[in-house]
Amino acid sequence: MTKTVLIGAGNLAFHFYKKLTNCNEVNLIQWYSRSVQKINFAKKQIEVTDQFSQIKSADLYLICVSDDAIGSICKKINTTEMVVHCAGGVSIDQLKGTPRKGVFYPLQTFSKDQDLSFDQLPFCIETTDPKDQILLSNIAKAMGGIPYKVDSKTRAQMHMIAVLINNFGNHLLYLGSKLLKEHDIPFEIFHPLIKETYQKALKSGPENTQTGPAIRDDQKTIEKHLGLLSDENIKKLYLNLTTSIQNNHE
């Protein structure tokens, strides 16, 4: 088993803690957070600390912190063993001062209050040593995921696309729900539409499932919708997305 120290207390670290404590490939021996109060709930199961001087010797150090903090955190880990970050948009080169480095990036969105299955979850893995690629791939498989060998340049592209699909897609849902509240319309009415939209895209490909007034070039409906929008920012977004749909479906 790979003796592992988990570093960070964000959404991803929280899910990794739950999964790694039941992973046959990993012996999670310690959890570090600069705010130990956030992880005190786990101290009956593993050792927790907020002091780098108390970090234990391990085979693997798993850094789950904000992108900007990865470099500084890595410099504080005094080890010749493997140091790995879990960010999509950060190069492996940001792990400075360590001879064995890697990336262990799960392509998923994480929230502490949402249970999440790791079954078939893609893990984008990059290492400086081929043996470590095998080690991280085995851990990904033991967690239920699927390992992919992905370099930093490709992973950066994937992370950008993930933002478009997930973060921007969710923001459109938020804007829609905000407008619904303004007109006293329950969001639940739109649940079947949202599910069908994404299920069709997954089944047939989004390039084959676009519908609506933009692709039909229904100018009368588009003008009507613009007239119903009082928020100039949303109106501009509606127009930009309409133009984008039409340009991509000429």
ABEGO torsion letter per residue (X at the ends): XBBBBBBEABAAAAAAAAAAAABAABBBABBBBABAAAAAAAAAABBBBABAAABBBBABBBBBBBAAAAAAAAAABBBABBBBBABAABBAAABBGBABBBBBBBBBBBBAABBBBABGBBBBBBBABAAAAAAAAAAAAAAGBBBBBBBAAAAAAAAAAAAAAAAAAAAAAAAAAAAAAAAGBBAAAAAAAAAAAAAAAAAAEAAAABBEAAAAGBAAAAAAAAAABABAAAAAAAAAAAAAAAAAAX
